[in-house]
C-alpha cells in the first residue's frame, strides 16, 4: 500500500485497486493505532485513532 503522506507521526496510505476502495477511503496509521477514513466526509469506517490524530487527518 503506497504512502501518500507522513506528518506528526501519522502515515497516510491508500490502495489503488477499485475493488478495495468502496467507499473511497484512506488508511491512517499512528503508532499502534490504525483507522480507515472515508475521503468524502471523514467518517471512520474501521479502527480508531486518538482524537488529536484523527482531527489532524480530517484537516
CHARMM internal coordinates of N, CA and C (Angstrom, degrees):
IC EDIT
DIST 1 N 1 CA 1.4423
DIST 1 CA 1 C 1.5289
ANGL 1 N 1 CA 1 C 106.98
DIST 1 C 2 N 1.3172
ANGL 1 CA 1 C 2 N 118.77
DIHE 1 N 1 CA 1 C 2 N 117.80
DIST 2 N 2 CA 1.4672
ANGL 1 C 2 N 2 CA 121.87
DIHE 1 CA 1 C 2 N 2 CA -177.55
DIST 2 CA 2 C 1.5310
ANGL 2 N 2 CA 2 C 112.67
DIHE 1 C 2 N 2 CA 2 C -65.76
DIST 2 C 3 N 1.3213
ANGL 2 CA 2 C 3 N 115.34
DIHE 2 N 2 CA 2 C 3 N 146.34
DIST 3 N 3 CA 1.4624
ANGL 2 C 3 N 3 CA 121.79
DIHE 2 CA 2 C 3 N 3 CA 175.75
DIST 3 CA 3 C 1.5244
ANGL 3 N 3 CA 3 C 108.34
DIHE 2 C 3 N 3 CA 3 C -86.88
DIST 3 C 4 N 1.3394
ANGL 3 CA 3 C 4 N 116.74
DIHE 3 N 3 CA 3 C 4 N 125.72
DIST 4 N 4 CA 1.4616
ANGL 3 C 4 N 4 CA 121.70
DIHE 3 CA 3 C 4 N 4 CA 178.49
DIST 4 CA 4 C 1.5231
ANGL 4 N 4 CA 4 C 111.57
DIHE 3 C 4 N 4 CA 4 C -93.04
DIST 4 C 5 N 1.3462
ANGL 4 CA 4 C 5 N 116.56
DIHE 4 N 4 CA 4 C 5 N -34.38
DIST 5 N 5 CA 1.4581
ANGL 4 C 5 N 5 CA 120.04
DIHE 4 CA 4 C 5 N 5 CA -175.47
DIST 5 CA 5 C 1.5218
ANGL 5 N 5 CA 5 C 110.11
DIHE 4 C 5 N 5 CA 5 C -159.23
DIST 5 C 6 N 1.3309
ANGL 5 CA 5 C 6 N 115.28
DIHE 5 N 5 CA 5 C 6 N 154.84
DIST 6 N 6 CA 1.4638
ANGL 5 C 6 N 6 CA 123.04
DIHE 5 CA 5 C 6 N 6 CA 173.01
DIST 6 CA 6 C 1.5243
ANGL 6 N 6 CA 6 C 107.06
DIHE 5 C 6 N 6 CA 6 C -138.57
DIST 6 C 7 N 1.3229
ANGL 6 CA 6 C 7 N 116.72
DIHE 6 N 6 CA 6 C 7 N 127.67
DIST 7 N 7 CA 1.4601
ANGL 6 C 7 N 7 CA 120.63
DIHE 6 CA 6 C 7 N 7 CA 177.16
DIST 7 CA 7 C 1.5262
ANGL 7 N 7 CA 7 C 109.37
DIHE 6 C 7 N 7 CA 7 C -157.46
DIST 7 C 8 N 1.3240
ANGL 7 CA 7 C 8 N 116.91
DIHE 7 N 7 CA 7 C 8 N 139.91
DIST 8 N 8 CA 1.4647
ANGL 7 C 8 N 8 CA 123.48
DIHE 7 CA 7 C 8 N 8 CA 178.04
DIST 8 CA 8 C 1.5260
ANGL 8 N 8 CA 8 C 113.17
DIHE 7 C 8 N 8 CA 8 C 47.66
DIST 8 C 9 N 1.3107
ANGL 8 CA 8 C 9 N 117.35
DIHE 8 N 8 CA 8 C 9 N 36.68
DIST 9 N 9 CA 1.4581
ANGL 8 C 9 N 9 CA 121.47
DIHE 8 CA 8 C 9 N 9 CA 179.37
DIST 9 CA 9 C 1.5180
ANGL 9 N 9 CA 9 C 114.60
DIHE 8 C 9 N 9 CA 9 C 80.33
DIST 9 C 10 N 1.3332
ANGL 9 CA 9 C 10 N 116.80
DIHE 9 N 9 CA 9 C 10 N 4.43
DIST 10 N 10 CA 1.4652
ANGL 9 C 10 N 10 CA 122.51
DIHE 9 CA 9 C 10 N 10 CA 179.33
DIST 10 CA 10 C 1.5222
ANGL 10 N 10 CA 10 C 108.34
DIHE 9 C 10 N 10 CA 10 C -100.71
DIST 10 C 11 N 1.3271
ANGL 10 CA 10 C 11 N 116.55
DIHE 10 N 10 CA 10 C 11 N 133.69
DIST 11 N 11 CA 1.4656
ANGL 10 C 11 N 11 CA 121.57
DIHE 10 CA 10 C 11 N 11 CA 177.57
DIST 11 CA 11 C 1.5246
ANGL 11 N 11 CA 11 C 107.84
DIHE 10 C 11 N 11 CA 11 C -113.61
DIST 11 C 12 N 1.3371
ANGL 11 CA 11 C 12 N 115.84
DIHE 11 N 11 CA 11 C 12 N 129.53
DIST 12 N 12 CA 1.4648
ANGL 11 C 12 N 12 CA 121.95
DIHE 11 CA 11 C 12 N 12 CA 178.69
DIST 12 CA 12 C 1.5237
ANGL 12 N 12 CA 12 C 107.98
DIHE 11 C 12 N 12 CA 12 C -108.13
DIST 12 C 13 N 1.3337
ANGL 12 CA 12 C 13 N 115.36
DIHE 12 N 12 CA 12 C 13 N 124.44
DIST 13 N 13 CA 1.4641
ANGL 12 C 13 N 13 CA 121.91
DIHE 12 CA 12 C 13 N 13 CA 179.38
DIST 13 CA 13 C 1.5179
ANGL 13 N 13 CA 13 C 109.69
DIHE 12 C 13 N 13 CA 13 C -126.67
DIST 13 C 14 N 1.3393
ANGL 13 CA 13 C 14 N 115.93
DIHE 13 N 13 CA 13 C 14 N 158.81
DIST 14 N 14 CA 1.4628
ANGL 13 C 14 N 14 CA 119.30
DIHE 13 CA 13 C 14 N 14 CA 178.76
DIST 14 CA 14 C 1.5182
ANGL 14 N 14 CA 14 C 110.03
DIHE 13 C 14 N 14 CA 14 C -152.87
DIST 14 C 15 N 1.3331
ANGL 14 CA 14 C 15 N 115.30
DIHE 14 N 14 CA 14 C 15 N 135.44
DIST 15 N 15 CA 1.4551
ANGL 14 C 15 N 15 CA 120.77
DIHE 14 CA 14 C 15 N 15 CA 171.84
DIST 15 CA 15 C 1.5207
ANGL 15 N 15 CA 15 C 108.69
DIHE 14 C 15 N 15 CA 15 C -77.14
DIST 15 C 16 N 1.3179
ANGL 15 CA 15 C 16 N 117.75
DIHE 15 N 15 CA 15 C 16 N 151.00
DIST 16 N 16 CA 1.4562
ANGL 15 C 16 N 16 CA 120.92
DIHE 15 CA 15 C 16 N 16 CA -179.87
DIST 16 CA 16 C 1.5153
ANGL 16 N 16 CA 16 C 113.12
DIHE 15 C 16 N 16 CA 16 C -112.62
DIST 16 C 17 N 1.3316
ANGL 16 CA 16 C 17 N 117.66
DIHE 16 N 16 CA 16 C 17 N 3.50
DIST 17 N 17 CA 1.4567
ANGL 16 C 17 N 17 CA 120.40
DIHE 16 CA 16 C 17 N 17 CA 177.63
DIST 17 CA 17 C 1.5220
ANGL 17 N 17 CA 17 C 109.56
DIHE 16 C 17 N 17 CA 17 C -85.75
DIST 17 C 18 N 1.3202
ANGL 17 CA 17 C 18 N 117.22
DIHE 17 N 17 CA 17 C 18 N 132.44
DIST 18 N 18 CA 1.4609
ANGL 17 C 18 N 18 CA 122.42
DIHE 17 CA 17 C 18 N 18 CA -176.27
DIST 18 CA 18 C 1.5246
ANGL 18 N 18 CA 18 C 112.79
DIHE 17 C 18 N 18 CA 18 C -57.22
DIST 18 C 19 N 1.3131
ANGL 18 CA 18 C 19 N 117.85
DIHE 18 N 18 CA 18 C 19 N -43.50
DIST 19 N 19 CA 1.4586
ANGL 18 C 19 N 19 CA 120.81
DIHE 18 CA 18 C 19 N 19 CA -174.89
DIST 19 CA 19 C 1.5278
ANGL 19 N 19 CA 19 C 112.86
DIHE 18 C 19 N 19 CA 19 C -63.52
DIST 19 C 20 N 1.3176
ANGL 19 CA 19 C 20 N 117.96
DIHE 19 N 19 CA 19 C 20 N -21.84
DIST 20 N 20 CA 1.4584
ANGL 19 C 20 N 20 CA 121.38
DIHE 19 CA 19 C 20 N 20 CA -178.26
DIST 20 CA 20 C 1.5264
ANGL 20 N 20 CA 20 C 112.21
DIHE 19 C 20 N 20 CA 20 C -99.69
DIST 20 C 21 N 1.3216
ANGL 20 CA 20 C 21 N 118.18
DIHE 20 N 20 CA 20 C 21 N 10.39
DIST 21 N 21 CA 1.4540
ANGL 20 C 21 N 21 CA 119.12
DIHE 20 CA 20 C 21 N 21 CA -172.35
DIST 21 CA 21 C 1.5189
ANGL 21 N 21 CA 21 C 114.34
DIHE 20 C 21 N 21 CA 21 C -128.86
DIST 21 C 22 N 1.2908
ANGL 21 CA 21 C 22 N 118.27
DIHE 21 N 21 CA 21 C 22 N 37.20
DIST 22 N 22 CA 1.4603
ANGL 21 C 22 N 22 CA 120.60
DIHE 21 CA 21 C 22 N 22 CA 176.30
DIST 22 CA 22 C 1.5068
ANGL 22 N 22 CA 22 C 109.40
DIHE 21 C 22 N 22 CA 22 C -114.28
DIST 22 C 23 N 1.3038
ANGL 22 CA 22 C 23 N 120.58
DIHE 22 N 22 CA 22 C 23 N 116.19
DIST 23 N 23 CA 1.4624
ANGL 22 C 23 N 23 CA 127.18
DIHE 22 CA 22 C 23 N 23 CA -8.01
DIST 23 CA 23 C 1.5305
ANGL 23 N 23 CA 23 C 110.59
DIHE 22 C 23 N 23 CA 23 C -71.55
DIST 23 C 24 N 1.3443
ANGL 23 CA 23 C 24 N 116.63
DIHE 23 N 23 CA 23 C 24 N 159.32
DIST 24 N 24 CA 1.4686
ANGL 23 C 24 N 24 CA 119.53
DIHE 23 CA 23 C 24 N 24 CA 179.19
DIST 24 CA 24 C 1.5313
ANGL 24 N 24 CA 24 C 110.39
DIHE 23 C 24 N 24 CA 24 C -56.30
DIST 24 C 25 N 1.3368
ANGL 24 CA 24 C 25 N 116.51
DIHE 24 N 24 CA 24 C 25 N 130.92
DIST 25 N 25 CA 1.4534
ANGL 24 C 25 N 25 CA 120.48
DIHE 24 CA 24 C 25 N 25 CA -177.38
DIST 25 CA 25 C 1.5254
ANGL 25 N 25 CA 25 C 111.01
DIHE 24 C 25 N 25 CA 25 C -152.74
DIST 25 C 26 N 1.3260
ANGL 25 CA 25 C 26 N 114.90
DIHE 25 N 25 CA 25 C 26 N 166.24
DIST 26 N 26 CA 1.4611
ANGL 25 C 26 N 26 CA 122.35
DIHE 25 CA 25 C 26 N 26 CA 175.02
DIST 26 CA 26 C 1.5224
ANGL 26 N 26 CA 26 C 108.05
DIHE 25 C 26 N 26 CA 26 C -117.24
DIST 26 C 27 N 1.3173
ANGL 26 CA 26 C 27 N 115.63
DIHE 26 N 26 CA 26 C 27 N 163.99
DIST 27 N 27 CA 1.4535
ANGL 26 C 27 N 27 CA 122.13
DIHE 26 CA 26 C 27 N 27 CA 174.78
DIST 27 CA 27 C 1.5272
ANGL 27 N 27 CA 27 C 106.61
DIHE 26 C 27 N 27 CA 27 C -113.67
DIST 27 C 28 N 1.3283
ANGL 27 CA 27 C 28 N 116.86
DIHE 27 N 27 CA 27 C 28 N 122.20
DIST 28 N 28 CA 1.4552
ANGL 27 C 28 N 28 CA 122.23
DIHE 27 CA 27 C 28 N 28 CA 178.45
DIST 28 CA 28 C 1.5236
ANGL 28 N 28 CA 28 C 108.16
DIHE 27 C 28 N 28 CA 28 C -109.10
DIST 28 C 29 N 1.3339
ANGL 28 CA 28 C 29 N 115.71
DIHE 28 N 28 CA 28 C 29 N 128.34
DIST 29 N 29 CA 1.4587
ANGL 28 C 29 N 29 CA 121.65
DIHE 28 CA 28 C 29 N 29 CA -179.80
DIST 29 CA 29 C 1.5224
ANGL 29 N 29 CA 29 C 107.77
DIHE 28 C 29 N 29 CA 29 C -118.71
DIST 29 C 30 N 1.3242
ANGL 29 CA 29 C 30 N 115.98
DIHE 29 N 29 CA 29 C 30 N 129.79
DIST 30 N 30 CA 1.4570
ANGL 29 C 30 N 30 CA 121.75
DIHE 29 CA 29 C 30 N 30 CA 178.53
DIST 30 CA 30 C 1.5257
ANGL 30 N 30 CA 30 C 107.15
DIHE 29 C 30 N 30 CA 30 C -137.70
DIST 30 C 31 N 1.3188
ANGL 30 CA 30 C 31 N 116.59
DIHE 30 N 30 CA 30 C 31 N 103.19
DIST 31 N 31 CA 1.4636
ANGL 30 C 31 N 31 CA 120.68
DIHE 30 CA 30 C 31 N 31 CA -175.35
DIST 31 CA 31 C 1.5134
ANGL 31 N 31 CA 31 C 110.28
DIHE 30 C 31 N 31 CA 31 C 61.89
DIST 31 C 32 N 1.3203
ANGL 31 CA 31 C 32 N 117.22
DIHE 31 N 31 CA 31 C 32 N -122.92
DIST 32 N 32 CA 1.4650
ANGL 31 C 32 N 32 CA 121.86
DIHE 31 CA 31 C 32 N 32 CA 179.05
DIST 32 CA 32 C 1.5246
ANGL 32 N 32 CA 32 C 112.70
DIHE 31 C 32 N 32 CA 32 C -91.02
DIST 32 C 33 N 1.3394
ANGL 32 CA 32 C 33 N 117.29
DIHE 32 N 32 CA 32 C 33 N -0.51
DIST 33 N 33 CA 1.4672
ANGL 32 C 33 N 33 CA 121.77
DIHE 32 CA 32 C 33 N 33 CA -177.85
DIST 33 CA 33 C 1.5228
ANGL 33 N 33 CA 33 C 110.62
DIHE 32 C 33 N 33 CA 33 C -97.24
DIST 33 C 34 N 1.3338
ANGL 33 CA 33 C 34 N 115.94
DIHE 33 N 33 CA 33 C 34 N 145.95
DIST 34 N 34 CA 1.4604
ANGL 33 C 34 N 34 CA 121.59
DIHE 33 CA 33 C 34 N 34 CA 178.98
DIST 34 CA 34 C 1.5150
ANGL 34 N 34 CA 34 C 108.69
DIHE 33 C 34 N 34 CA 34 C -144.18
DIST 34 C 35 N 1.3493
ANGL 34 CA 34 C 35 N 115.70
DIHE 34 N 34 CA 34 C 35 N 142.97
DIST 35 N 35 CA 1.4603
ANGL 34 C 35 N 35 CA 120.03
DIHE 34 CA 34 C 35 N 35 CA 176.31
DIST 35 CA 35 C 1.5196
ANGL 35 N 35 CA 35 C 109.36
DIHE 34 C 35 N 35 CA 35 C -144.60
DIST 35 C 36 N 1.3337
ANGL 35 CA 35 C 36 N 115.78
DIHE 35 N 35 CA 35 C 36 N 143.33
DIST 36 N 36 CA 1.4636
ANGL 35 C 36 N 36 CA 122.21
DIHE 35 CA 35 C 36 N 36 CA 171.18
DIST 36 CA 36 C 1.5260
ANGL 36 N 36 CA 36 C 105.68
DIHE 35 C 36 N 36 CA 36 C -97.00
DIST 36 C 37 N 1.3377
ANGL 36 CA 36 C 37 N 116.80
DIHE 36 N 36 CA 36 C 37 N 124.67
DIST 37 N 37 CA 1.4616
ANGL 36 C 37 N 37 CA 122.40
DIHE 36 CA 36 C 37 N 37 CA -172.76
DIST 37 CA 37 C 1.5196
ANGL 37 N 37 CA 37 C 109.38
DIHE 36 C 37 N 37 CA 37 C -126.35
DIST 37 C 38 N 1.3468
ANGL 37 CA 37 C 38 N 116.48
DIHE 37 N 37 CA 37 C 38 N 130.30
DIST 38 N 38 CA 1.4614
ANGL 37 C 38 N 38 CA 120.08
DIHE 37 CA 37 C 38 N 38 CA -179.54
DIST 38 CA 38 C 1.5226
ANGL 38 N 38 CA 38 C 110.41
DIHE 37 C 38 N 38 CA 38 C -66.87
DIST 38 C 39 N 1.3228
ANGL 38 CA 38 C 39 N 115.55
DIHE 38 N 38 CA 38 C 39 N 145.62
DIST 39 N 39 CA 1.4573
ANGL 38 C 39 N 39 CA 121.06
DIHE 38 CA 38 C 39 N 39 CA 179.45
DIST 39 CA 39 C 1.5237
ANGL 39 N 39 CA 39 C 110.37
DIHE 38 C 39 N 39 CA 39 C -76.27
DIST 39 C 40 N 1.3175
ANGL 39 CA 39 C 40 N 117.90
DIHE 39 N 39 CA 39 C 40 N -39.43
DIST 40 N 40 CA 1.4639
ANGL 39 C 40 N 40 CA 121.84
DIHE 39 CA 39 C 40 N 40 CA -174.08
DIST 40 CA 40 C 1.5292
ANGL 40 N 40 CA 40 C 113.29
DIHE 39 C 40 N 40 CA 40 C -64.73
DIST 40 C 41 N 1.3359
ANGL 40 CA 40 C 41 N 117.61
DIHE 40 N 40 CA 40 C 41 N -44.40
DIST 41 N 41 CA 1.4628
ANGL 40 C 41 N 41 CA 118.30
DIHE 40 CA 40 C 41 N 41 CA -173.23
DIST 41 CA 41 C 1.5269
ANGL 41 N 41 CA 41 C 114.80
DIHE 40 C 41 N 41 CA 41 C -131.84
DIST 41 C 42 N 1.3190
ANGL 41 CA 41 C 42 N 118.35
DIHE 41 N 41 CA 41 C 42 N 2.34
DIST 42 N 42 CA 1.4616
ANGL 41 C 42 N 42 CA 121.36
DIHE 41 CA 41 C 42 N 42 CA 175.88
DIST 42 CA 42 C 1.5148
ANGL 42 N 42 CA 42 C 115.47
DIHE 41 C 42 N 42 CA 42 C 74.20
DIST 42 C 43 N 1.3280
ANGL 42 CA 42 C 43 N 117.84
DIHE 42 N 42 CA 42 C 43 N 17.00
DIST 43 N 43 CA 1.4649
ANGL 42 C 43 N 43 CA 120.69
DIHE 42 CA 42 C 43 N 43 CA 178.01
DIST 43 CA 43 C 1.5258
ANGL 43 N 43 CA 43 C 110.28
DIHE 42 C 43 N 43 CA 43 C -76.64
DIST 43 C 44 N 1.3239
ANGL 43 CA 43 C 44 N 116.02
DIHE 43 N 43 CA 43 C 44 N 144.24
DIST 44 N 44 CA 1.4605
ANGL 43 C 44 N 44 CA 121.63
DIHE 43 CA 43 C 44 N 44 CA 177.27
DIST 44 CA 44 C 1.5254
ANGL 44 N 44 CA 44 C 107.98
DIHE 43 C 44 N 44 CA 44 C -82.48
DIST 44 C 45 N 1.3259
ANGL 44 CA 44 C 45 N 116.18
DIHE 44 N 44 CA 44 C 45 N 118.61
DIST 45 N 45 CA 1.4633
ANGL 44 C 45 N 45 CA 122.02
DIHE 44 CA 44 C 45 N 45 CA 178.86
DIST 45 CA 45 C 1.5207
ANGL 45 N 45 CA 45 C 111.34
DIHE 44 C 45 N 45 CA 45 C -83.21
DIST 45 C 46 N 1.3163
ANGL 45 CA 45 C 46 N 115.28
DIHE 45 N 45 CA 45 C 46 N -37.43
DIST 46 N 46 CA 1.4643
ANGL 45 C 46 N 46 CA 120.51
DIHE 45 CA 45 C 46 N 46 CA -174.08
DIST 46 CA 46 C 1.5189
ANGL 46 N 46 CA 46 C 108.20
DIHE 45 C 46 N 46 CA 46 C -157.80
DIST 46 C 47 N 1.3197
ANGL 46 CA 46 C 47 N 117.03
DIHE 46 N 46 CA 46 C 47 N 145.61
DIST 47 N 47 CA 1.4542
ANGL 46 C 47 N 47 CA 121.67
DIHE 46 CA 46 C 47 N 47 CA 177.47
DIST 47 CA 47 C 1.5129
ANGL 47 N 47 CA 47 C 112.03
DIHE 46 C 47 N 47 CA 47 C 82.93
DIST 47 C 48 N 1.3319
ANGL 47 CA 47 C 48 N 115.74
DIHE 47 N 47 CA 47 C 48 N -165.40
DIST 48 N 48 CA 1.4616
ANGL 47 C 48 N 48 CA 121.42
DIHE 47 CA 47 C 48 N 48 CA -178.50
DIST 48 CA 48 C 1.5169
ANGL 48 N 48 CA 48 C 109.98
DIHE 47 C 48 N 48 CA 48 C -160.09
DIST 48 C 49 N 1.3244
ANGL 48 CA 48 C 49 N 115.22
DIHE 48 N 48 CA 48 C 49 N 152.73
DIST 49 N 49 CA 1.4620
ANGL 48 C 49 N 49 CA 123.25
DIHE 48 CA 48 C 49 N 49 CA 173.38
DIST 49 CA 49 C 1.5250
ANGL 49 N 49 CA 49 C 107.64
DIHE 48 C 49 N 49 CA 49 C -130.16
DIST 49 C 50 N 1.3415
ANGL 49 CA 49 C 50 N 117.60
DIHE 49 N 49 CA 49 C 50 N 155.89
DIST 50 N 50 CA 1.4606
ANGL 49 C 50 N 50 CA 118.66
DIHE 49 CA 49 C 50 N 50 CA 171.26
DIST 50 CA 50 C 1.5377
ANGL 50 N 50 CA 50 C 109.14
DIHE 49 C 50 N 50 CA 50 C -58.11
DIST 50 C 51 N 1.3261
ANGL 50 CA 50 C 51 N 117.27
DIHE 50 N 50 CA 50 C 51 N 149.42
DIST 51 N 51 CA 1.4669
ANGL 50 C 51 N 51 CA 121.34
DIHE 50 CA 50 C 51 N 51 CA -174.95
DIST 51 CA 51 C 1.5254
ANGL 51 N 51 CA 51 C 113.91
DIHE 50 C 51 N 51 CA 51 C -52.82
DIST 51 C 52 N 1.3193
ANGL 51 CA 51 C 52 N 118.30
DIHE 51 N 51 CA 51 C 52 N -45.48
DIST 52 N 52 CA 1.4714
ANGL 51 C 52 N 52 CA 121.41
DIHE 51 CA 51 C 52 N 52 CA -178.46
DIST 52 CA 52 C 1.5275
ANGL 52 N 52 CA 52 C 111.08
DIHE 51 C 52 N 52 CA 52 C -63.16
DIST 52 C 53 N 1.3214
ANGL 52 CA 52 C 53 N 117.31
DIHE 52 N 52 CA 52 C 53 N -42.78
DIST 53 N 53 CA 1.4644
ANGL 52 C 53 N 53 CA 120.74
DIHE 52 CA 52 C 53 N 53 CA 178.70
DIST 53 CA 53 C 1.5290
ANGL 53 N 53 CA 53 C 110.54
DIHE 52 C 53 N 53 CA 53 C -65.21
DIST 53 C 54 N 1.3235
ANGL 53 CA 53 C 54 N 117.30
DIHE 53 N 53 CA 53 C 54 N -40.55
DIST 54 N 54 CA 1.4687
ANGL 53 C 54 N 54 CA 121.05
DIHE 53 CA 53 C 54 N 54 CA 179.00
DIST 54 CA 54 C 1.5242
ANGL 54 N 54 CA 54 C 110.26
DIHE 53 C 54 N 54 CA 54 C -63.74
DIST 54 C 55 N 1.3212
ANGL 54 CA 54 C 55 N 118.25
DIHE 54 N 54 CA 54 C 55 N -41.59
DIST 55 N 55 CA 1.4633
ANGL 54 C 55 N 55 CA 121.24
DIHE 54 CA 54 C 55 N 55 CA 176.98
DIST 55 CA 55 C 1.5285
ANGL 55 N 55 CA 55 C 111.31
DIHE 54 C 55 N 55 CA 55 C -60.20
DIST 55 C 56 N 1.3301
ANGL 55 CA 55 C 56 N 117.21
DIHE 55 N 55 CA 55 C 56 N -42.02
DIST 56 N 56 CA 1.4647
ANGL 55 C 56 N 56 CA 120.64
DIHE 55 CA 55 C 56 N 56 CA 179.13
DIST 56 CA 56 C 1.5212
ANGL 56 N 56 CA 56 C 111.56
DIHE 55 C 56 N 56 CA 56 C -64.83
DIST 56 C 57 N 1.3195
ANGL 56 CA 56 C 57 N 117.56
DIHE 56 N 56 CA 56 C 57 N -40.41
DIST 57 N 57 CA 1.4619
ANGL 56 C 57 N 57 CA 120.86
DIHE 56 CA 56 C 57 N 57 CA 179.44
DIST 57 CA 57 C 1.5259
ANGL 57 N 57 CA 57 C 110.01
DIHE 56 C 57 N 57 CA 57 C -65.67
DIST 57 C 58 N 1.3219
ANGL 57 CA 57 C 58 N 117.19
DIHE 57 N 57 CA 57 C 58 N -43.94
DIST 58 N 58 CA 1.4741
ANGL 57 C 58 N 58 CA 120.36
DIHE 57 CA 57 C 58 N 58 CA 179.91
DIST 58 CA 58 C 1.5167
ANGL 58 N 58 CA 58 C 111.75
DIHE 57 C 58 N 58 CA 58 C -64.13
DIST 58 C 59 N 1.3250
ANGL 58 CA 58 C 59 N 117.46
DIHE 58 N 58 CA 58 C 59 N -33.78
DIST 59 N 59 CA 1.4549
ANGL 58 C 59 N 59 CA 121.05
DIHE 58 CA 58 C 59 N 59 CA 179.77
DIST 59 CA 59 C 1.5117
ANGL 59 N 59 CA 59 C 110.36
DIHE 58 C 59 N 59 CA 59 C -65.49
END
COOR INIT
IC SEED 1 N 1 CA 1 C
IC BUILD
